[in-house]
Structures are given as C-alpha cells and as structure tokens.
Amino acid sequence: MPRRVLISDALSPAAVAIFKDRGVSVDFEPALGKDKEKLAGVIGGYHGLAIRSETKVTAEILARAQNLKVVGRAGIGVDNVDIPAATARGVIVMNTPFGNSITTAEHAIAMMFAVARQIPAADASTQGGKWEKSRFLGAEITGKVLGVVGCGNIGAIVASRAIGLHMHVIAFDPFLAPERAADLGVEKVELDELLVRADFITLHTPMTAQTRNILCAEALARTKKGVFVINCARGGLVDEEALRALLDSGHVAGAAFDVFSKEPAKENPLFGAPNMVCTPHLGASTAEAQENVALQIAEQMADYLTRGAIANAVNFPSIAAEEAGRLKPFVALADVLGAFVGQMLDSGVVKATIVYEGAVAELKTKALTASALAGLLRPVLEDVSVVSAAAVAKERGIVVDEVSRAAEADYESLMSLIVETQARTLRVSGTVFHDGRPRIVEIDGVDVDAVVAPFMLYVSNEDKPGFIGKLTSVVGAAGVNIATISLGRDREGGAAASLIAVDAPLPPATLTLAGALTGVKRVKALRFSV
C-alpha cells in the first residue's frame, strides 16, 4: 500500500516534488489547517501530516488518525502539536530545528538597526510629508556592547554578525563552555554582569520555567540607562508591563519585539511606547527559510515512511523497532538521571560522562546517552530532543564521554551520570528492576534507593538525630502528602541525603522553611516525566 501524506498548511511546492520523487503519494490542501472539522474528517486516510503553525494537531485530531505514522513540522516550534497524545498513539513528531536560524538571526540584527536609528518612525514621518531631521537622533552600534542572552545556534549567528559590525559581544548562557565562547569570540558573563554592561540586549533562549520573564522588572531595573532591548526569540521572556514603564521613563532608550506574550498580538502594553518597533513574528519569514524547512521536513518524512529512518524527532530516540522494547526502560532511566542533574545545575556544564555497567552496557548506549543529555539540557533548553541533544551539547562545547564496563556494583545494570560544571562535579546513579521503573540508587557518594515519582524533594544535610522528623513536619504542614521517603548517608554523622516523593508540587514557602532547618546544605524541588 503506497504511503500517503497530507500537507495542510502553506508549504513550498518543492516539498510536494520531494514526496513524489520518493514514491510517496501527497495531497496539498493548505486550507485544511484552518478547518479542524474537515481535517478530522480526512486525516484517517493518511500516514503522514506535514504542517507549519496554522494546523493544530490536537488529541481529538490524533484520535481520528488511525493510520498516522508521522507529523512533520516545517520549523522549530511544535507548540501546535499535542506531543504526549502523539507519543501515546505511536506517532513520531519531527521538526526542522536549524532550517531558519540564519533568517531569525538576521531579523534580530535588522531590528537592532531599526530601533537604534528609529527607522520605522522616521519613515512614517517622512512619508507623512514632514521633514523632522532633528527629531530622529539615533545611536551608533559600532563599539557598543551587545549582550546576548542564549548563545545557541541562533545566538551564535547573531554574535558573529555583531562582531563583524565591530561590536563587543558578551553572552549569558549556562551551557556555553568557555572554549566555545572563545571560538565564537564572545565574552562569557553571568546575567547580572550582562545587565549592567550591555548597551543592547538581544534574547535568543527558548521559553522554559527558568527563562520565563528572565528580563523581569528587577532585572530590567539593573540595566544601564539608555539600553536597547531586542526580542526575536519567544514571547514571555520579558516583563512587558515593566519594560513599558522604563520606555516611558526613558531609562530604556528603545525596544524591538518580533514576539509577544500573547499572539496574535492585537493589543499589548508595548504598543505605542516611545521608540518601540514591532513586527508580527516574522523571524522565520523569508522565502529562503520557508524553502529550507519545507525541503527538510519533506526529506525527513519521506525517509521515515519509506525506509524507517528517524531524524529530528522530538518524542522518540533513533533506534530500530526490534530494539525499542529492551531499551525503553533504560531510555526512561537515562532521562531521569539527566533531568535530576539538569535541575540541580547552578553553573555551566563543561563535561558529561555516562558510565554503563553490566547488562545495560550491551545495549545501544548512543540512544541512552542522547536521552541523558536531553534530560540534562531540557530544564534550560526546552526544545532539546533525544535526537538533537548531542548536537546541542557539541554546539555549546560540552565534552561528552561514554564508558562501558562489566558490572562492578550489586546491580545487574547500573547507569551513572557524572557532570562537571565550572563550580563542582555532580554524580547520580540509577538502575531498572524487573518492574521497569527507574530508580535512583546513589547521589554524590550517598547510597539511596528511590523509585522516581513526578514530584520529588531532594535534601542534602548533615546526619543529625531528629532531622527527618523536622523535615517531614515542614512538608506535612503544607498540606502535601508524602508518598515515599528514601534516605542515605555516607557515614554516621557525615553527609546525608533524602529523596521524598510527594503527591503535589511544594509551595515556595515550604522550600524556604526546609532550607532554613539546621544542618541543611541544599533543598531542591524536582519534577520528572515518569
């Protein structure tokens, strides 16, 4: 039976040609993306669905897609796809993470020029019959300090272009290794230093729990007077109300935004602010970028449907079908180990070593390493998948080592993740028992035995009598039920660790109270996708 693909958004005709050349039947119906009912009525006859941002691939649509094998998003963002629902139905979700990087970077540079020289306002004034030469006093960018928040693929391109314009570039990115910063020609700094030094600030980080409102009111208040702010990354990275107040006061000289907290942005606190330049999410809107992502997604989908090859999948590792059953529990364990360390990080990663001992060392460890890296990077870089994790780590200069050896511990299989940061080294080990559930069995030299749960509390402390009673009282006082408690220590009276599974997230005030207990070294609320 020939494979059939539906294109429900406006993609380049070149994508249609690629499908046909690979022997895949294709229907081009770009209007279907706007009609959920019609899409639901026809989707059952297709094996692949190629989309951009217009089509919403909901759980309801997927429930009608009994033959669907793959959804391909021509672009990076997959917010319009219900990924858990797709995964549950065995549907691969692919994207094209690097197809529009240059275009987005160029738009950020264009926006910087536009706001520095007040080009949109000057154009409107001049075409309105005025000649207000003295009104539009601009700012040069040569010799100025550009602060790049997020120096991944797009941020690195922006930095390169800015260096070519004779700007001094400083960058804040927890995952940017010093060696990579040196190769790029940028100065790696902490966020507080970037805020006080930068003449221009440009954002190139994904939206995660850690980056939401990264330029909050307090952060914006610490910027130097006369700063310019550019956001072509994600809406919600900047407190728009606070920025509007600083634009009105003149503390911020100008801002240029391509993305907003709510889109489509028919109204926004920034609209009408002094020296505010706005565009309607045009970062990837060039003919070249749209052609690139259309070609890439067509090639990826065709390869999967005809040969089983998986590229740039966001919800499944690149492994053969016959290996999936054996690997699945260890893929979950690797993700847990990475997520544990990723949520504990307080400085940039220099090196990650994954050690495989016993039977797990005989499996396809590349897929497991990719899962561990994805878990490690995801708390800061939301778009990282098991497929892209290795490339993202390399891009940030993170050294990745794999070590396989015979069993040296009391477990049939043992995985350990050792992460070296600029400040410290963190180690966590885990295993999988016959129930298939990931277990954490050692943290920084302290033995524990914790079945991983969605919500957990990690506490490291001095081993003193009565401590556990005080800690559980603090948790209980918050009205949150404790499911399990796993305890360990390196020696009597030495370093101790607790992993507590709770039924709901703990309030920030509870974490503060726990951290204030005598002998506590660290308290961290953790979340896991298990």
C-alpha positions as CSV (number, residue, x, y, z in Angstrom):
1,M,0.0,0.0,0.0
2,P,1.5,3.4,-1.0
3,R,2.2,5.8,1.8
4,R,0.0,8.9,1.7
5,V,0.9,12.4,3.1
6,L,-1.3,15.4,3.6
7,I,0.1,18.9,3.6
8,S,-2.4,21.0,5.5
9,D,-0.5,24.3,5.6
10,A,1.2,26.5,3.0
11,L,4.5,24.7,2.2
12,S,6.7,25.3,-0.7
13,P,5.8,23.3,-3.9
14,A,9.3,21.8,-3.7
15,A,8.1,19.7,-0.7
16,V,5.4,18.1,-2.9
17,A,8.0,17.2,-5.5
18,I,10.3,15.5,-2.9
19,F,7.5,13.3,-1.7
20,K,6.5,12.3,-5.2
21,D,10.2,11.6,-6.1
22,R,10.4,9.3,-3.1
23,G,7.3,7.3,-4.1
24,V,5.0,8.9,-1.5
25,S,1.5,10.0,-2.5
26,V,0.8,13.5,-1.4
27,D,-2.2,15.8,-1.3
28,F,-1.6,19.5,-1.0
29,E,-4.6,21.1,0.9
30,P,-3.3,24.3,2.6
31,A,-6.7,25.5,3.7
32,L,-7.4,22.4,5.9
33,G,-5.2,23.8,8.6
34,K,-7.8,26.4,9.4
35,D,-10.7,23.9,9.4
36,K,-10.4,21.4,12.3
37,E,-13.6,19.6,11.4
38,K,-12.6,18.9,7.8
39,L,-9.1,17.9,8.8
40,A,-10.5,15.4,11.4
41,G,-12.8,14.0,8.7
42,V,-10.0,13.2,6.3
43,I,-6.9,12.5,8.5
44,G,-7.7,8.8,8.9
45,G,-6.6,8.1,5.3
46,Y,-3.1,9.5,5.7
47,H,0.2,8.1,7.0
48,G,1.9,11.5,7.3
49,L,0.9,15.0,8.1
50,A,3.1,18.0,7.1
51,I,2.3,21.3,8.8
52,R,3.5,24.7,9.7
53,S,2.0,26.7,12.5
54,E,-1.6,27.0,11.3
55,T,-2.7,23.4,11.8
56,K,-3.4,22.4,15.4
57,V,-2.7,18.7,15.9
58,T,-4.8,18.0,18.9
59,A,-5.6,14.8,20.8
60,E,-9.0,14.8,19.0
61,I,-7.4,15.0,15.6
62,L,-4.9,12.3,16.5
63,A,-7.8,10.0,17.8
64,R,-9.2,10.1,14.2
65,A,-5.8,9.4,12.6
66,Q,-5.8,5.7,12.8
67,N,-3.1,5.3,10.1
68,L,-0.9,8.2,11.0
69,K,2.7,7.4,11.5
70,V,4.5,10.8,11.5
71,V,3.7,14.5,11.9
72,G,6.3,16.8,10.3
73,R,6.6,20.5,11.4
74,A,8.3,22.7,8.9
75,G,10.0,24.9,11.6
76,I,11.3,24.5,15.1
77,G,8.3,25.2,17.3
78,V,5.9,22.2,18.0
79,D,3.6,24.0,20.4
80,N,0.7,23.3,18.0
81,V,1.2,19.5,18.3
82,D,-0.1,17.5,21.3
83,I,3.2,15.6,21.7
84,P,2.1,13.3,24.6
85,A,-1.0,12.3,22.7
86,A,1.1,11.7,19.6
87,T,3.5,9.6,21.6
88,A,0.8,7.6,23.2
89,R,-0.5,6.7,19.7
90,G,2.9,5.9,18.4
91,V,3.1,8.9,16.1
92,I,6.6,10.3,15.5
93,V,6.7,14.1,15.7
94,M,9.6,15.7,13.7
95,N,10.7,19.3,13.3
96,T,13.5,21.2,11.5
97,P,15.4,22.9,14.3
98,F,18.1,24.6,12.2
99,G,16.3,25.5,8.9
100,N,15.5,29.1,9.8
101,S,18.4,30.0,12.1
102,I,20.1,32.5,9.7
103,T,16.8,34.2,8.8
104,T,15.9,34.7,12.5
105,A,19.4,35.9,13.4
106,E,19.3,38.4,10.5
107,H,15.9,39.7,11.7
108,A,17.3,40.4,15.1
109,I,20.2,42.4,13.6
110,A,17.7,44.3,11.4
111,M,15.5,45.1,14.4
112,M,18.6,46.3,16.3
113,F,19.4,48.7,13.5
114,A,15.7,49.8,13.2
115,V,15.4,50.7,16.8
116,A,18.8,52.3,17.1
117,R,18.1,54.6,14.2
118,Q,14.3,54.9,14.8
119,I,13.8,53.9,11.1
120,P,10.0,53.0,11.3
121,A,9.0,56.3,12.9
122,A,11.3,58.3,10.6
123,D,9.8,56.5,7.6
124,A,6.2,57.2,8.7
125,S,7.1,60.9,9.4
126,T,8.8,61.5,6.1
127,Q,6.1,59.8,4.1
128,G,3.6,61.8,6.0
129,G,5.0,65.0,4.4
130,K,7.2,66.0,7.4
131,W,11.0,66.6,7.4
132,E,11.9,66.1,11.1
133,K,15.6,65.6,10.7
134,S,16.4,66.9,14.2
135,R,13.7,64.7,15.8
136,F,15.3,61.4,15.0
137,L,18.7,61.4,16.7
138,G,19.9,57.8,16.5
139,A,22.6,55.7,18.2
140,E,25.6,54.1,16.6
141,I,26.2,50.4,17.2
142,T,29.9,50.4,16.4
143,G,32.0,49.9,19.5
144,K,28.9,49.2,21.7
145,V,28.4,46.2,23.9
146,L,25.9,43.7,22.8
147,G,24.6,41.3,25.5
148,V,23.3,38.0,24.0
149,V,21.0,36.0,26.3
150,G,21.2,32.5,25.0
151,C,24.2,31.7,22.8
152,G,23.0,28.6,21.0
153,N,22.6,28.2,17.2
154,I,20.8,31.5,16.5
155,G,22.5,33.4,19.3
156,A,25.9,32.4,17.9
157,I,25.0,33.6,14.5
158,V,23.8,37.0,15.9
159,A,27.1,37.2,17.8
160,S,29.1,36.6,14.7
161,R,27.2,39.2,12.7
162,A,27.6,41.7,15.6
163,I,31.4,41.1,15.8
164,G,31.5,41.8,12.1
165,L,29.9,45.2,12.9
166,H,32.7,45.9,15.4
167,M,30.5,45.4,18.5
168,H,31.9,43.8,21.7
169,V,29.7,40.8,22.4
170,I,29.1,39.4,25.9
171,A,27.0,36.3,26.4
172,F,25.0,34.7,29.2
173,D,24.3,31.0,28.6
174,P,24.6,28.4,31.4
175,F,25.5,25.8,28.8
176,L,28.1,27.8,26.9
177,A,31.5,26.3,27.6
178,P,34.5,28.8,27.9
179,E,36.2,27.1,25.0
180,R,33.1,27.5,22.8
181,A,32.9,31.2,23.9
182,A,36.5,31.7,22.9
183,D,35.9,30.1,19.5
184,L,32.9,32.5,18.9
185,G,34.9,35.5,20.0
186,V,32.4,36.4,22.8
187,E,33.0,37.1,26.5
188,K,31.0,34.7,28.7
189,V,29.4,36.5,31.7
190,E,26.7,36.0,34.3
191,L,23.3,37.6,33.7
192,D,23.8,40.3,36.4
193,E,27.0,41.5,34.7
194,L,25.4,41.4,31.3
195,L,22.6,43.6,32.5
196,V,24.8,46.4,33.8
197,R,27.3,46.4,30.9
198,A,25.2,45.9,27.8
199,D,24.2,48.8,25.5
200,F,22.0,46.4,23.5
201,I,20.4,43.2,24.9
202,T,19.1,40.6,22.5
203,L,17.3,37.4,23.6
204,H,17.8,34.0,21.9
205,T,16.7,31.5,24.5
206,P,13.7,29.2,24.5
207,M,10.8,29.6,26.8
208,T,11.2,27.4,29.9
209,A,10.3,27.6,33.5
210,Q,13.8,29.0,34.2
211,T,13.7,31.6,31.4
212,R,10.2,32.9,31.7
213,N,10.4,36.6,32.5
214,I,14.2,36.3,32.5
215,L,14.1,40.1,32.0
216,C,11.7,40.7,34.9
217,A,11.1,44.1,36.4
218,E,14.1,43.8,38.8
219,A,16.4,42.7,36.0
220,L,15.3,45.5,33.7
221,A,15.9,48.0,36.6
222,R,19.5,46.9,36.8
223,T,20.2,47.7,33.1
224,K,22.2,50.7,32.2
225,K,20.3,53.9,31.3
226,G,19.9,54.1,27.6
227,V,19.8,50.4,26.9
228,F,18.0,48.9,23.9
229,V,16.2,45.6,24.2
230,I,15.5,43.2,21.2
231,N,13.4,40.0,21.4
232,C,13.1,37.8,18.4
233,A,13.0,34.6,20.4
234,R,9.9,33.8,22.4
235,G,7.1,35.9,23.9
236,G,7.1,35.9,27.7
237,L,10.9,36.2,28.2
238,V,10.4,39.9,29.1
239,D,8.0,41.5,31.6
240,E,6.2,43.7,29.1
241,E,4.5,45.9,31.7
242,A,7.8,46.7,33.3
243,L,9.5,47.3,30.0
244,R,6.7,49.7,29.0
245,A,7.3,51.7,32.2
246,L,11.0,52.0,31.6
247,L,10.4,53.0,27.9
248,D,8.0,55.8,29.1
249,S,10.5,57.0,31.7
250,G,13.4,57.0,29.2
251,H,15.6,54.5,31.2
252,V,15.3,52.1,28.2
253,A,16.1,54.0,25.0
254,G,14.2,51.7,22.7
255,A,12.9,48.2,22.2
256,A,12.2,46.0,19.2
257,F,10.0,42.9,19.5
258,D,9.0,40.3,17.0
259,V,7.3,38.0,19.6
260,F,4.8,38.7,22.4
261,S,3.4,37.0,25.4
262,K,0.0,36.6,23.7
263,E,-0.2,36.0,19.9
264,P,-1.7,37.1,17.6
265,A,-1.0,40.3,19.4
266,K,-3.9,42.5,18.6
267,E,-3.1,44.6,21.7
268,N,-0.1,44.7,24.0
269,P,1.3,47.0,26.8
270,L,4.2,47.8,24.5
271,F,2.2,49.1,21.6
272,G,2.5,52.9,21.3
273,A,5.5,53.1,23.6
274,P,8.3,55.6,22.8
275,N,10.8,54.2,20.2
276,M,9.0,50.8,20.1
277,V,9.5,48.7,16.9
278,C,7.1,45.8,16.5
279,T,6.8,43.1,13.8
280,P,4.2,40.1,13.7
281,H,6.5,37.2,14.4
282,L,8.5,37.5,11.2
283,G,11.7,35.9,12.4
284,A,11.5,32.9,10.0
285,S,9.5,34.7,7.3
286,T,11.9,34.8,4.3
287,A,11.5,32.9,1.1
288,E,14.8,31.1,1.7
289,A,13.9,29.9,5.2
290,Q,10.5,28.7,4.2
291,E,12.0,26.8,1.2
292,N,14.7,25.3,3.5
293,V,12.3,24.0,6.2
294,A,9.8,22.7,3.6
295,L,12.6,20.7,1.8
296,Q,14.0,19.4,5.1
297,I,10.7,18.2,6.5
298,A,9.7,16.5,3.2
299,E,13.0,14.6,3.1
300,Q,12.8,13.6,6.8
301,M,9.2,12.4,6.5
302,A,9.8,10.5,3.2
303,D,12.8,8.8,4.7
304,Y,10.8,7.7,7.7
305,L,7.8,6.4,5.7
306,T,9.9,4.6,3.0
307,R,13.0,3.5,5.0
308,G,12.2,3.8,8.7
309,A,14.9,6.4,9.2
310,I,14.2,8.9,12.1
311,A,15.7,12.4,12.0
312,N,15.0,15.3,14.3
313,A,12.2,13.5,16.2
314,V,11.1,15.3,19.4
315,N,9.4,12.3,21.0
316,F,11.4,9.2,20.2
317,P,15.1,8.1,20.0
318,S,16.7,7.0,16.8
319,I,16.5,3.3,17.4
320,A,15.3,0.3,15.4
321,A,11.9,-1.1,16.2
322,E,13.2,-4.5,17.4
323,E,15.4,-2.7,20.0
324,A,12.7,-0.5,21.4
325,G,11.3,-3.0,23.9
326,R,14.6,-3.7,25.6
327,L,15.8,-0.1,25.5
328,K,12.6,1.7,26.7
329,P,13.0,1.4,30.5
330,F,16.7,2.4,30.2
331,V,15.8,5.4,28.0
332,A,13.5,6.5,30.8
333,L,16.2,6.0,33.4
334,A,18.7,8.0,31.3
335,D,16.2,10.8,31.0
336,V,15.6,10.8,34.8
337,L,19.4,10.9,35.6
338,G,19.8,13.8,33.2
339,A,16.8,15.6,34.5
340,F,18.0,15.2,38.1
341,V,21.3,16.9,37.4
342,G,19.9,19.4,35.0
343,Q,17.6,20.7,37.7
344,M,20.5,20.9,40.2
345,L,22.8,23.0,38.0
346,D,23.9,26.4,39.1
347,S,26.7,27.0,36.5
348,G,27.7,26.0,33.0
349,V,28.4,22.4,32.1
350,V,31.9,21.5,31.0
351,K,31.8,17.8,30.7
352,A,29.2,14.9,30.9
353,T,30.3,11.3,31.4
354,I,27.8,8.5,31.2
355,V,29.0,5.1,32.7
356,Y,27.3,1.9,31.7
357,E,27.9,-1.1,33.9
358,G,26.7,-4.7,33.4
359,A,23.9,-5.8,31.0
360,V,23.0,-2.2,30.0
361,A,26.5,-1.8,28.5
362,E,25.5,-4.4,25.8
363,L,22.6,-2.2,24.6
364,K,22.6,0.6,22.1
365,T,24.1,3.2,24.5
366,K,24.2,6.0,22.0
367,A,20.4,6.3,22.3
368,L,20.7,6.2,26.1
369,T,23.4,8.9,26.1
370,A,21.2,11.0,23.9
371,S,18.3,10.6,26.4
372,A,20.6,11.5,29.3
373,L,21.8,14.6,27.5
374,A,18.2,15.6,26.6
375,G,17.2,15.3,30.2
376,L,20.2,17.3,31.3
377,L,19.7,20.2,28.8
378,R,15.9,20.3,28.8
379,P,15.5,22.3,32.1
380,V,17.1,25.3,30.3
381,L,16.7,24.4,26.6
382,E,13.1,23.3,26.2
383,D,13.3,22.3,22.5
384,V,16.0,19.8,23.0
385,S,15.1,16.2,22.0
386,V,16.9,12.9,22.2
387,V,17.8,13.4,18.5
388,S,19.2,16.9,18.8
389,A,20.7,16.7,22.3
390,A,24.2,15.5,21.1
391,A,24.4,18.3,18.5
392,V,23.2,20.9,21.0
393,A,25.8,19.7,23.6
394,K,28.6,19.9,21.0
395,E,27.4,23.3,19.9
396,R,27.9,24.5,23.5
397,G,31.3,23.0,23.8
398,I,30.2,20.3,26.3
399,V,32.5,17.3,26.2
400,V,30.6,14.0,26.3
401,D,32.2,10.7,27.2
402,E,30.8,7.2,27.3
403,V,32.3,4.4,29.5
404,S,31.1,0.8,29.3
405,R,32.4,-1.9,31.6
406,A,31.5,-5.1,33.4
407,A,29.3,-4.9,36.5
408,E,31.2,-3.6,39.5
409,A,28.3,-3.0,41.8
410,D,25.4,-5.1,43.3
411,Y,23.2,-4.4,40.3
412,E,22.7,-6.4,37.0
413,S,22.7,-3.0,35.2
414,L,23.9,0.4,36.5
415,M,24.0,3.8,34.8
416,S,25.9,6.7,36.2
417,L,25.9,10.3,35.0
418,I,28.8,12.5,36.1
419,V,28.6,16.1,35.2
420,E,31.4,18.6,35.7
421,T,30.5,22.2,35.8
422,Q,32.6,25.3,36.3
423,A,32.0,25.1,40.1
424,R,31.6,21.5,41.0
425,T,31.1,17.8,39.9
426,L,27.7,16.1,40.4
427,R,27.2,12.3,40.2
428,V,23.9,10.4,40.2
429,S,23.4,6.6,39.5
430,G,20.4,4.6,38.8
431,T,19.1,1.2,37.7
432,V,15.9,-0.6,36.5
433,F,14.5,-3.5,38.3
434,H,12.0,-6.1,36.9
435,D,9.1,-3.7,37.3
436,G,10.7,-1.5,34.7
437,R,10.6,1.7,36.8
438,P,13.6,4.0,37.1
439,R,15.3,4.0,40.5
440,I,18.0,6.4,41.8
441,V,20.4,4.5,43.9
442,E,23.3,6.9,44.5
443,I,23.8,10.7,44.7
444,D,27.2,12.2,45.1
445,G,28.5,9.2,47.0
446,V,25.5,8.8,49.2
447,D,23.5,5.5,48.6
448,V,19.8,5.8,48.4
449,D,17.0,3.7,46.9
450,A,14.3,5.9,45.4
451,V,11.6,4.9,42.9
452,V,11.2,8.1,40.8
453,A,7.9,9.9,41.0
454,P,6.6,13.0,39.1
455,F,7.1,15.3,42.1
456,M,10.1,14.9,44.5
457,L,12.0,16.8,47.1
458,Y,15.8,16.4,47.3
459,V,17.5,17.5,50.5
460,S,21.2,17.2,51.4
461,N,22.1,17.7,55.1
462,E,24.3,16.8,58.0
463,D,23.5,13.5,59.5
464,K,21.9,14.6,62.9
465,P,19.3,12.9,65.1
466,G,15.8,14.3,64.7
467,F,16.3,15.9,61.3
468,I,13.9,13.7,59.3
469,G,11.1,14.4,61.8
470,K,11.5,18.1,61.4
471,L,11.7,17.9,57.6
472,T,8.6,15.8,57.2
473,S,6.7,18.1,59.6
474,V,7.6,21.1,57.3
475,V,6.2,19.1,54.3
476,G,3.1,18.0,56.2
477,A,2.4,21.5,57.3
478,A,2.0,22.5,53.7
479,G,-0.8,20.0,53.3
480,V,1.1,17.9,50.8
481,N,1.1,14.1,51.2
482,I,4.3,12.2,51.3
483,A,4.3,9.1,49.2
484,T,7.7,7.6,49.9
485,I,10.9,8.6,51.6
486,S,14.4,7.4,50.6
487,L,17.3,8.1,53.0
488,G,21.0,7.6,52.8
489,R,24.3,8.8,54.4
490,D,28.0,8.3,53.6
491,R,28.8,7.6,57.3
492,E,27.4,8.1,60.8
493,G,27.3,11.9,61.4
494,G,28.5,12.6,57.9
495,A,26.7,13.7,54.8
496,A,23.1,12.6,54.4
497,A,20.6,12.8,51.5
498,S,16.8,12.4,51.3
499,L,14.6,11.9,48.2
500,I,10.9,12.4,49.1
501,A,8.2,11.6,46.7
502,V,5.2,13.9,47.2
503,D,1.7,13.9,45.7
504,A,1.8,17.6,44.5
505,P,4.3,20.4,44.0
506,L,5.5,22.0,47.2
507,P,4.9,25.7,47.7
508,P,8.0,28.0,47.6
509,A,7.4,29.0,51.2
510,T,7.8,25.3,52.2
511,L,11.1,25.0,50.4
512,T,12.3,28.1,52.2
513,L,11.3,26.7,55.6
514,A,13.0,23.4,54.7
515,G,16.2,25.2,53.6
516,A,16.3,27.0,57.0
517,L,16.4,23.8,59.0
518,T,19.7,23.3,60.9
519,G,22.2,21.3,59.0
520,V,20.6,21.7,55.6
521,K,23.1,22.1,52.7
522,R,20.6,22.1,49.8
523,V,16.9,21.8,49.1
524,K,15.6,21.3,45.6
525,A,12.1,20.6,44.3
526,L,12.3,18.2,41.3
527,R,9.9,17.2,38.6
528,F,10.2,14.1,36.4
529,S,8.2,12.9,33.3
530,V,7.5,9.4,34.6
